[in-house]
Amino acid sequence: MKFKHVYLLLAITGLAYTWYFNIQFYLTIEDTSISNFIELTKTTLPAQSIVADLTVVVITFMVWMIYESFRLKIKFWWIIIPLTFVVAIAFSLPLFLYMRANRLEKLKLEKL
């Protein structure tokens, strides 16, 4: 198994792990609007800390991902942006790392 497959496995785990809780939200809360979802993230100081932490992580990831995508000419890199916000950074970051590993592998083969 190639190391890039670890990224793919982590992407699948990130999708399943985060969406398990999202589905629980939709099954147990009466007001399932996105505004209520966001409002509930502000209910405790630890939740606010995690949101602040993830905000910086997402911004940093986006800056680096866009730079790397142009530098390595990664196809379809832009799909990662909506996936980050629609699914989760826990899914999109390892998925991008998988895409990047594929591109680096291809570039290495082209040099041979």
C-alpha positions as CSV (number, residue, x, y, z in Angstrom):
1,M,0.0,0.0,0.0
2,K,1.3,3.4,-1.0
3,F,1.5,6.2,1.6
4,K,-0.9,8.3,-0.4
5,H,-3.6,5.7,0.4
6,V,-3.3,6.7,4.1
7,Y,-4.5,10.2,3.0
8,L,-7.4,8.6,1.2
9,L,-8.3,6.5,4.3
10,L,-8.1,9.7,6.5
11,A,-10.4,11.5,4.1
12,I,-13.0,8.7,4.4
13,T,-12.6,8.7,8.1
14,G,-13.0,12.5,8.3
15,L,-16.1,12.3,6.2
16,A,-17.7,9.5,8.3
17,Y,-16.6,10.9,11.7
18,T,-17.8,14.4,11.2
19,W,-21.0,13.5,9.4
20,Y,-22.0,11.0,12.1
21,F,-22.4,14.0,14.4
22,N,-24.0,16.1,11.7
23,I,-26.6,13.4,11.1
24,Q,-27.2,13.2,14.9
25,F,-27.8,17.0,14.9
26,Y,-30.4,16.6,12.1
27,L,-32.1,13.7,13.9
28,T,-32.3,15.2,17.3
29,I,-32.7,19.0,17.0
30,E,-35.9,20.6,16.0
31,D,-34.4,23.7,14.3
32,T,-31.9,22.2,11.8
33,S,-31.2,25.5,10.0
34,I,-27.6,26.4,9.3
35,S,-28.0,29.5,11.4
36,N,-29.0,27.4,14.4
37,F,-26.1,25.0,13.7
38,I,-23.7,27.9,13.7
39,E,-25.3,29.4,16.8
40,L,-24.9,26.2,18.7
41,T,-21.2,26.3,18.1
42,K,-21.1,29.5,20.3
43,T,-22.8,28.0,23.3
44,T,-19.6,27.2,25.3
45,L,-16.1,28.6,25.6
46,P,-14.5,25.3,24.6
47,A,-16.7,25.2,21.5
48,Q,-15.7,28.8,20.6
49,S,-12.1,27.9,21.1
50,I,-12.4,24.9,18.7
51,V,-14.2,27.2,16.1
52,A,-11.4,29.8,16.4
53,D,-8.8,27.1,16.1
54,L,-10.4,25.6,13.0
55,T,-10.9,29.0,11.4
56,V,-7.2,29.6,11.5
57,V,-6.5,26.1,10.2
58,V,-8.9,26.4,7.3
59,I,-7.5,29.8,6.3
60,T,-4.0,28.5,6.5
61,F,-4.9,25.4,4.5
62,M,-6.7,27.4,1.8
63,V,-3.7,29.7,1.3
64,W,-1.3,26.8,1.1
65,M,-3.6,24.6,-1.0
66,I,-4.1,27.3,-3.7
67,Y,-0.4,28.0,-3.8
68,E,0.5,24.3,-4.1
69,S,-2.2,23.7,-6.7
70,F,-0.9,26.4,-9.0
71,R,2.8,25.4,-8.4
72,L,2.1,21.7,-9.1
73,K,-0.7,22.3,-11.7
74,I,-3.1,20.1,-9.8
75,K,-6.3,19.5,-11.7
76,F,-9.7,20.1,-10.1
77,W,-8.1,21.6,-7.0
78,W,-10.9,24.1,-6.7
79,I,-13.4,21.4,-5.7
80,I,-11.7,21.3,-2.3
81,I,-12.9,24.8,-1.4
82,P,-16.7,24.0,-1.3
83,L,-16.0,20.5,0.1
84,T,-14.2,22.1,3.0
85,F,-17.4,24.1,3.9
86,V,-20.0,21.6,2.9
87,V,-18.4,18.4,4.3
88,A,-15.5,19.2,6.6
89,I,-11.8,20.2,6.8
90,A,-11.3,16.7,8.2
91,F,-12.4,15.4,4.8
92,S,-11.0,18.0,2.4
93,L,-7.5,18.3,3.8
94,P,-6.5,14.7,3.5
95,L,-8.3,14.5,0.1
96,F,-6.2,17.4,-1.1
97,L,-3.1,15.7,0.2
98,Y,-4.1,12.6,-1.7
99,M,-4.5,14.7,-4.9
100,R,-1.1,16.3,-4.3
101,A,0.6,13.0,-3.7
102,N,-0.9,11.7,-7.0
103,R,0.4,14.8,-8.8
104,L,3.9,14.5,-7.3
105,E,3.9,10.8,-8.3
106,K,3.0,11.7,-11.8
107,L,5.6,14.4,-12.0
108,K,8.3,12.0,-10.7
109,L,7.3,9.4,-13.4
110,E,7.5,12.1,-16.1
111,K,11.1,12.9,-15.1
112,L,12.1,9.2,-15.7
